[in-house]
Amino acid sequence: MILAHDVDGDGPAVLLLHSGVCDRRMWQPLLPALTRAHRVVRPDLRGFGDSPLPGEVYADADDLAALLDSLGVAEAAVVGSSYGGRVAMELATRHPGRVSSLVLLCPAYRGVDPDEELQAFGAEEDRLLEAGDVEGAVQLNVRTFLGPDADEATADRVAQMQRRSFAVQLAADALEPGPQPERVEVDPSRLAAPTLVVSGALDLAHFGEVATVLATQVPGAEHVELPWAGHLPSLERPDEVAAMLLEALERQSEVRTS
């Protein structure tokens, strides 16, 4: 299937991959800056936004390769937030020729085990969903993952996106057979694209550890820690993150052509 998506602007392609508490709408505040010189592709991964979650075997990386094929995009710079960061690395692993560079914003990564804090969050989310308190689970995610610089309107938008994702994913739980995501193992030491890893000083400790590990293991990776950021910096200070992304994309392009 072709993922739901939007395409804006013209120029070198940039693929934006949303976090697990959001969908492609999370990137809207960055579009005015990014589309001045780039063709920006924003998909909803399966189970988020307008992309359904059918009962079949799939891999997010393959879905993205198929989307790029449908758009005639040979390769793209890939920016991934949280879960989207993990998927970005899976795409670079499974289809390395499609990824010209990587920017990983507070990425998820299976190679670092969750700590007690993250396990406690997961257990509480499961408890709320099993009790039928979807709204409680929505608000738990908003409180946990948005940093202090996010305003009330941003919190409301994140809640709307998370609410939608729960609706799609809970509906898929009733399918027989259910969705069967294929696990794509990532070896950071084999990622060949120029990579910037971004972490937030106010994020959960687990994601700070992930950023440190990836910055150490990905060849030539840069690491920037934002002192003001929680887990979703592109929503907390979109103008600053847009400027950082544009600078990183230009620098990575120069590295590739030097």
C-alpha positions in Angstrom: 0.0 0.0 0.0 1.1 3.6 -0.5 1.2 5.6 2.7 -0.9 8.7 3.2 1.4 11.6 2.6 1.8 15.3 1.6 4.5 16.7 -0.7 5.4 20.4 -0.6 8.1 22.6 -2.1 10.7 21.9 -4.8 14.4 21.0 -4.7 16.4 18.2 -3.1 14.0 15.7 -1.3 13.7 15.7 2.5 11.6 12.8 4.0 10.1 13.7 7.5 9.2 10.8 9.7 6.9 11.6 12.7 7.2 10.4 16.3 5.0 7.7 17.8 2.8 10.2 19.6 2.1 12.2 16.5 1.5 11.9 12.7 2.6 13.9 9.7 0.9 17.0 11.0 3.7 17.4 13.5 5.9 18.9 10.8 3.5 21.6 9.7 5.2 24.5 11.7 8.5 23.7 9.9 7.2 23.8 6.4 7.6 27.5 5.6 11.3 27.3 6.2 12.0 23.8 4.8 10.0 24.2 1.5 12.0 27.3 0.4 14.7 25.1 -1.1 13.5 21.5 -0.6 10.8 19.1 -1.7 9.4 17.9 1.6 7.7 14.5 1.8 5.6 13.9 4.9 4.1 10.4 5.3 1.9 8.9 7.9 3.4 5.5 8.9 1.0 2.6 9.2 -1.2 3.0 12.2 -0.9 6.8 12.3 -3.0 9.6 10.9 -4.6 8.6 7.6 -2.6 5.4 7.0 -4.5 2.3 8.1 -3.0 -0.8 9.8 -4.2 -3.8 7.8 -3.7 -7.4 9.0 -0.7 -8.3 6.9 3.1 -8.6 7.1 4.9 -5.3 6.5 8.0 -3.3 7.2 8.0 0.5 7.6 11.2 0.7 5.6 9.7 -1.1 2.7 6.6 1.2 2.8 8.8 4.2 2.6 10.9 2.8 -0.3 7.6 2.2 -2.1 6.4 5.7 -1.4 9.7 7.2 -2.7 9.3 5.0 -5.8 5.8 6.3 -6.4 7.0 9.9 -6.2 10.0 9.4 -8.4 12.4 10.2 -5.6 15.7 8.3 -6.0 17.2 9.4 -2.6 16.3 11.7 0.2 17.7 13.3 3.3 15.7 11.7 6.1 14.7 13.4 9.3 13.1 11.2 12.0 11.6 12.1 15.3 11.6 9.4 18.1 9.9 6.4 16.6 10.5 8.0 13.2 14.2 8.1 14.0 14.2 4.4 14.5 12.4 3.9 11.2 14.8 6.3 9.5 17.7 4.0 10.6 15.7 0.9 9.4 15.3 2.6 6.0 19.0 3.3 5.8 19.7 -0.3 6.8 17.3 -2.0 4.4 17.5 0.5 1.5 20.8 2.4 2.0 20.8 3.9 -1.5 17.6 5.8 -0.8 19.1 7.7 2.2 21.5 10.6 1.5 21.8 11.8 5.1 20.1 11.3 8.5 19.0 13.7 11.2 17.7 11.8 14.2 15.7 13.9 16.7 15.6 12.1 20.1 15.5 8.8 18.3 14.2 5.5 19.5 16.6 2.5 19.2 16.1 -1.1 20.2 19.8 -1.5 21.0 19.4 0.3 24.3 17.1 -1.4 26.8 14.4 0.7 28.4 15.2 1.9 31.9 12.8 1.8 34.9 11.4 5.3 34.1 10.5 4.3 30.5 9.2 0.9 31.7 7.0 2.6 34.2 5.5 4.9 31.5 4.8 1.9 29.3 3.1 0.0 32.2 0.9 3.0 33.0 -0.1 3.5 29.4 -1.0 -0.2 29.1 -3.0 0.0 32.3 -5.0 3.0 31.1 -5.7 1.4 27.7 -6.7 -1.9 29.2 -9.1 0.0 31.4 -10.7 1.7 28.4 -9.3 5.1 29.5 -8.0 6.2 26.1 -8.1 9.9 27.0 -6.1 9.2 30.1 -3.5 7.5 28.0 -3.5 10.4 25.5 -2.8 12.9 28.3 -0.1 10.7 29.8 1.7 10.8 26.5 1.3 14.6 26.2 2.7 15.1 29.7 5.6 12.7 29.3 6.9 13.7 25.9 6.3 17.5 25.4 8.9 19.7 27.0 8.2 22.9 29.0 8.5 25.2 26.0 5.4 23.7 24.3 2.4 26.0 24.6 -1.2 24.9 25.2 -2.1 24.9 21.6 0.8 22.6 20.8 -0.3 20.2 23.6 -3.8 20.2 22.1 -2.4 19.3 18.7 -0.3 16.5 20.1 -3.3 15.1 22.0 -5.4 15.2 18.8 -2.7 13.2 16.9 -2.2 10.7 19.7 -6.0 10.2 20.0 -6.1 9.4 16.3 -3.3 6.9 16.5 -4.9 5.1 19.4 -8.1 4.9 17.4 -6.4 3.3 14.4 -4.2 1.0 16.4 -6.9 -0.2 18.7 -9.2 -1.0 15.7 -6.3 -3.0 14.2 -6.1 -5.1 17.4 -9.5 -6.6 16.5 -8.3 -7.9 13.1 -7.7 -11.6 12.5 -5.0 -12.1 11.4 -3.6 -8.9 12.8 -0.9 -6.6 11.6 2.5 -8.3 11.5 5.4 -5.8 11.5 8.7 -7.2 10.3 11.6 -6.5 12.6 14.5 -4.8 10.9 17.7 -5.0 12.9 19.9 -1.9 12.8 23.6 -2.0 13.2 24.7 1.6 13.8 28.3 0.9 12.8 27.1 0.0 9.3 25.1 3.2 8.7 27.0 5.0 5.9 25.0 8.3 5.5 26.2 11.5 7.2 24.3 11.6 10.5 23.3 14.2 13.1 21.9 12.9 16.4 19.9 15.5 18.4 18.9 15.0 22.1 17.0 17.0 24.6 18.5 17.8 28.0 14.9 17.6 29.5 13.9 14.4 27.8 13.6 11.0 29.5 17.0 9.7 30.5 16.7 6.7 28.2 16.6 8.8 25.1 19.7 10.7 26.2 21.5 7.4 26.5 20.3 6.3 23.1 21.7 9.5 21.5 25.0 9.0 23.2 25.3 5.4 22.0 24.3 6.2 18.4 26.7 9.2 18.3 29.5 6.9 19.4 28.6 4.0 17.1 27.5 5.6 13.8 30.6 6.4 11.8 31.4 10.1 11.8 28.1 11.0 13.5 27.6 14.4 15.2 25.7 14.9 18.4 24.0 18.0 19.6 22.1 18.3 22.9 19.5 21.0 23.1 19.5 22.4 26.7 15.8 23.5 26.5 14.3 20.5 24.8 12.2 17.6 25.9 11.4 14.7 23.6 9.7 16.6 20.7 12.0 19.7 20.0 10.5 20.4 16.6 7.1 21.1 18.3 8.6 22.9 21.3 10.7 25.4 19.3 9.9 24.9 15.6 11.8 27.9 14.3 15.0 26.9 16.1 14.8 23.3 14.9 14.0 24.4 11.3 17.1 26.5 11.3 19.1 23.7 12.8 17.8 21.2 10.1 18.6 23.5 7.2 22.1 24.1 8.5 22.6 20.3 9.0 21.2 19.4 5.6 23.5 21.9 3.9 26.5 20.7 5.9 25.7 17.0 5.2 25.3 17.8 1.5 28.8 19.4 1.4 30.3 16.3 3.2 28.8 14.0 0.6 30.1 16.0 -2.4 33.5 16.8 -1.0 
